[in-house]
């Protein structure tokens, strides 16, 4: 190998290292937009690289339990965080409750905005979009609320189920479903849906987003970003997207 090729090899090697992530975060899909903003701000301030993988909390938890290379996990409910704690995948003392959210009923552009639920029940063949109520937090909360309000029997056989809450939002945005159940923070991001109802907080378990460091991943860089997510600057960003900080 001549000198020019050796030089090129090391240039490519260090270039690849410079753009690789120092911290890998697994976060619930409903955090996509706000986390992108927070990560951009953090990278601009520190020069550190942070990569975020978004999916349903259940899917991410299973991946982590199977050895996926996450450093920090942000779940959309406590159930899947507890699952990882039981699996001995969480660094002791690192779990904190970070955020709260609200559940809403949304309507597509073509759906009547008055007496919406009554209109929907009177239709034939229409489906209501929601995250999978068997596994995904937003779907679990949605089912709880519908059961508490005695609405579940009317819709249980008419659900367009998504892998995550963003899938449910997309169904309604595309007018593929007249109604959907999503987090308020997701609904606020869309110009193509209307919030027609906010579900009572006492109709479902509290919507809490816990955060934790994965076991044996507590490096200086991981801890720095973990602490940044708890900072006032990050809290202000979360609040601007409609989340409530804890």
C-alpha positions in Angstrom: 0.0 0.0 0.0 1.6 3.3 -1.1 1.7 6.4 1.1 -1.3 8.1 -0.7 -3.5 5.1 -0.1 -2.4 4.9 3.6 -3.3 8.6 4.0 -6.7 8.1 2.3 -7.4 5.1 4.6 -6.8 7.1 7.8 -8.8 10.0 6.5 -11.7 7.8 5.8 -11.3 6.0 9.1 -11.3 9.1 11.2 -14.1 10.7 9.2 -16.3 7.7 9.9 -15.4 7.9 13.6 -16.2 11.6 13.8 -19.7 11.1 12.5 -20.5 8.0 14.6 -22.8 8.5 17.6 -21.4 8.9 21.1 -24.8 8.2 22.6 -27.6 6.1 21.3 -31.1 6.8 22.5 -34.2 4.5 22.1 -37.3 6.7 22.3 -41.1 6.4 21.9 -42.4 7.5 18.6 -44.4 10.3 20.1 -41.1 12.0 21.1 -39.8 12.2 17.6 -40.1 15.9 16.9 -39.2 17.3 20.3 -36.2 14.9 20.7 -34.9 15.9 17.2 -34.9 19.5 18.4 -33.2 18.7 21.7 -30.6 16.6 20.0 -29.8 19.3 17.4 -29.4 21.8 20.2 -27.2 19.5 22.3 -25.0 18.6 19.3 -24.5 22.3 18.4 -23.5 23.1 22.0 -21.2 20.2 22.7 -20.1 18.7 19.4 -21.1 15.3 20.7 -23.1 13.0 18.4 -26.4 11.6 19.5 -28.4 9.0 17.5 -32.1 8.4 18.3 -34.1 5.4 17.2 -37.8 5.9 17.3 -40.5 3.2 17.6 -43.3 1.9 19.8 -42.2 1.6 23.5 -42.9 -2.1 23.5 -40.8 -2.8 20.4 -37.9 -0.8 21.7 -38.0 -2.5 25.1 -38.0 -6.0 23.5 -35.0 -4.9 21.3 -33.1 -3.7 24.4 -33.9 -6.9 26.2 -32.4 -8.8 23.2 -29.2 -6.9 23.3 -29.8 -3.9 21.0 -27.1 -1.2 21.5 -29.1 1.4 23.3 -27.6 3.7 26.0 -30.7 5.5 27.1 -34.4 4.4 26.9 -37.4 6.8 26.9 -40.7 5.0 27.2 -44.2 6.3 26.7 -45.4 4.3 29.8 -44.1 2.7 32.9 -45.1 -0.8 32.0 -42.2 -1.3 29.5 -39.7 0.4 31.7 -40.7 -2.0 34.5 -40.3 -4.9 32.1 -36.7 -3.9 31.5 -36.1 -3.4 35.2 -37.4 -6.9 35.8 -35.1 -8.2 33.0 -32.1 -6.5 34.8 -31.5 -4.2 31.8 -31.6 -0.8 33.6 -28.8 0.9 35.5 -29.7 1.1 39.2 -30.9 4.5 40.3 -31.2 5.9 36.8 -34.9 5.6 36.2 -36.8 8.9 36.5 -40.3 10.0 35.4 -39.6 12.7 32.9 -42.9 13.8 31.2 -46.6 13.6 31.1 -49.0 13.7 28.2 -52.7 13.8 27.4 -54.9 11.6 25.2 -57.2 13.1 22.5 -59.7 12.1 19.9 -58.9 13.5 16.5 -60.9 13.8 13.3 -59.9 13.9 9.6 -60.6 16.9 7.4 -63.8 15.2 6.0 -65.2 14.1 9.3 -68.0 16.2 10.9 -66.7 18.3 13.8 -70.0 18.3 15.8 -71.5 15.3 17.4 -68.5 13.4 16.0 -68.7 10.3 18.1 -72.4 9.9 17.5 -71.9 10.3 13.8 -69.1 7.7 13.8 -71.2 5.1 15.6 -73.9 5.5 13.0 -71.6 4.7 10.1 -70.9 1.3 8.6 -67.5 0.0 7.6 -65.5 2.9 9.1 -62.6 2.3 11.5 -61.1 4.3 14.3 -57.3 4.5 14.2 -55.2 3.9 17.3 -52.0 2.3 18.3 -52.2 -1.5 19.0 -54.2 -1.7 22.2 -52.5 -5.0 23.2 -49.0 -3.7 23.4 -48.4 0.0 22.5 -48.9 2.5 25.3 -51.1 5.0 23.4 -53.4 2.1 22.4 -53.4 0.7 25.9 -54.4 4.1 27.3 -57.0 4.5 24.6 -58.6 1.2 25.3 -58.7 1.9 29.1 -60.4 5.3 28.4 -63.0 3.8 26.0 -63.8 1.0 28.5 -64.2 3.5 31.4 -66.6 5.6 29.2 -68.5 2.4 28.1 -67.5 3.0 24.4 -65.2 0.0 23.9 -68.0 -2.4 22.9 -69.0 -0.1 20.1 -65.6 0.1 18.5 -63.6 -3.0 19.5 -64.3 -4.7 16.1 -63.7 -1.5 14.1 -60.1 -0.6 14.9 -57.4 0.3 12.4 -54.4 -0.7 14.5 -50.9 0.8 14.1 -47.5 -0.2 15.3 -47.1 3.1 17.1 -49.1 6.3 17.8 -47.6 8.1 14.7 -49.1 5.4 12.5 -52.5 6.1 13.9 -52.0 9.8 13.3 -51.1 9.1 9.7 -54.2 7.1 9.1 -56.3 10.1 10.0 -54.1 12.6 8.2 -54.6 10.6 5.0 -58.3 10.4 5.6 -58.0 6.6 5.7 -59.9 6.7 9.0 -62.3 9.3 10.1 -61.3 9.3 13.8 -58.2 8.4 15.7 -56.9 8.3 19.3 -53.4 9.9 19.7 -51.4 11.9 22.2 -52.2 15.6 22.3 -48.6 16.4 21.5 -48.9 14.5 18.2 -52.2 16.1 17.3 -50.7 19.6 17.8 -48.1 18.9 15.2 -50.5 18.1 12.4 -52.4 20.6 10.3 -54.5 17.9 8.8 -56.5 16.7 11.9 -58.7 18.4 14.4 -58.9 17.6 18.1 -62.6 17.0 18.8 -62.3 15.7 22.4 -59.8 15.4 25.2 -60.1 12.2 27.2 -60.6 12.6 31.0 -57.3 12.0 32.8 -59.1 9.7 35.3 -60.3 7.5 32.5 -56.9 5.8 32.0 -53.6 5.3 33.8 -51.4 8.4 34.0 -49.5 8.9 30.8 -46.0 9.1 32.2 -42.7 9.0 30.2 -39.9 7.4 32.3 -36.3 7.6 31.3 -33.3 5.4 32.3 -29.8 4.5 31.4 -29.3 1.0 30.1 -27.2 -1.3 32.4 -23.4 -1.0 32.0 -23.8 2.0 29.6 -23.2 4.7 32.1 -20.3 6.5 30.4 -19.4 10.1 30.8 -21.0 11.0 27.5 -24.2 9.0 28.2 -24.5 10.7 31.6 -24.0 14.1 30.1 -26.8 13.7 27.7 -29.0 12.1 30.3 -28.5 15.1 32.5 -29.2 17.5 29.6 -32.6 15.9 29.2 -33.3 16.9 32.8 -32.1 20.4 32.3 -34.2 23.5 32.3 -33.4 24.1 28.6 -34.6 20.6 27.6 -37.7 21.0 29.8 -38.6 24.3 28.0 -38.4 22.5 24.7 -40.6 19.6 26.0 -43.1 22.2 27.2 -43.2 24.0 23.9 -44.4 20.8 22.3 -47.2 20.4 24.7 -45.7 17.9 27.2 -45.8 18.5 30.9 -42.5 18.1 32.7 -42.3 16.3 36.0 
